Each structure stands twice: as structure tokens, then as C-alpha cells.
Amino acid sequence: MDVSPFVFKPGDFFRDRLPPADLYVLCQIVHDWPDDKVHEILSRVAQSCKPGAGLLLVETLLDEEKREARVALLQSLNMLVQMGGRERSPGEYQCLLEQHGFCQVQVAHLGGILDAILATRVGP
Ligand SMILES: C[S@@+](CC[C@H](N)C(=O)[O-])C[C@H]1O[C@@H](n2cnc3c(N)ncnc32)[C@H](O)[C@@H]1O
């Protein structure tokens, strides 16, 4: 019997219906994509996400002025060249998330290359 709280399911997040969950974790997924594709991904998560469920993004955060976080800026350039994506600031993540019904956006700088952005899905 599987008692793990984590369930991994294969699938294409642009095509397959996402399974219901209490928490969705997107680790270094959003930074691969330009805004229009990020909206598509967030919209699909929001459709499967019950009110009160969480969405945790794990990404490298830029500072709001895009001047200070040099490693993140370099990584952002790398994402742009390789994938057409980019790194984003806390404000940019908040704006993207709120457009898909996610609120209470909390940001944690974890002290390494990756940071955390946690948001909660509000009612439909
Ligand atoms: C930058 S990697 C991050 C992998 C992992 N989450 C991590 O943090 O190590 C991006 C991942 O997105 C996956 N991916 C790209 N397009 C996808 C899609 N349409 N559906 C599901 N996964 C996809 C890629 O296969 C790749 O594993």
C-alpha cells in the first residue's frame, strides 16, 4: 500500500488534465516559458485546483529593478536564449498568479539559487 502523500503522474501539462491535488509543485517549469505559455500552464493548474489548494513555484527570483540579482540575471539570459523563457521578480509572479485566481502570494528567498513562491487558490 502506498502511504506516501506524494503521487507522481506522467503527462503533458499542455494537453493532459492535471490530477486533483492539495498542492501543485512546479519546480523550474515556469522559467522555461514566455508569458503566454505560462498563462496556459497556470490556467490549467487553476482549473484542476480546488479552492484552498496551494501552488508552489520553485524558481530563481530576480529583484524588482532587475539590477541586483546577478546570478539570476545571467540565468534569465540563459533561459531566454535556450528556451524563450526567463526568470521573473516576485511582483511579476504575483501578477501572473493573481490573474489565475491565486492569492496570498508568499515569497521565500532560500539562500541558494532557488527561491519559493507559494500561493493559494481562491474560490471559483
Ligand atoms: C528545467 S526542467 C525542470 C525539471 C525538474 N522539475 C527539476 O526541477 O529538476 C523542465 C522540465 O519540464 C519538462 N517539460 C517540458 N514540457 C513539458 C510538458 N509539456 N509537459 C510535462 N513536462 C514538460 C521537461 O521534460 C523538463 O523535465
The ligand as an ORCA input file, in Angstrom:
! r2SCAN-3c Opt
* xyz 0 1
  C      14.037     22.856    -16.308
  S      13.408     21.218    -16.273
  C      12.935     21.075    -14.560
  C      12.830     19.638    -14.131
  C      12.528     19.408    -12.636
  N      11.227     19.969    -12.271
  C      13.619     19.969    -11.787
  O      13.413     20.959    -11.078
  O      14.730     19.410    -11.818
  C      11.847     21.404    -17.136
  C      11.105     20.106    -17.258
  O       9.835     20.350    -17.891
  C       9.526     19.195    -18.655
  N       8.506     19.543    -19.650
  C       8.636     20.350    -20.736
  N       7.478     20.424    -21.404
  C       6.586     19.646    -20.725
  C       5.217     19.327    -20.934
  N       4.532     19.856    -21.966
  N       4.596     18.510    -20.056
  C       5.298     17.991    -18.982
  N       6.602     18.267    -18.724
  C       7.233     19.084    -19.602
  C      10.843     18.811    -19.269
  O      10.839     17.463    -19.656
  C      11.804     19.064    -18.102
  O      11.954     17.906    -17.331
*
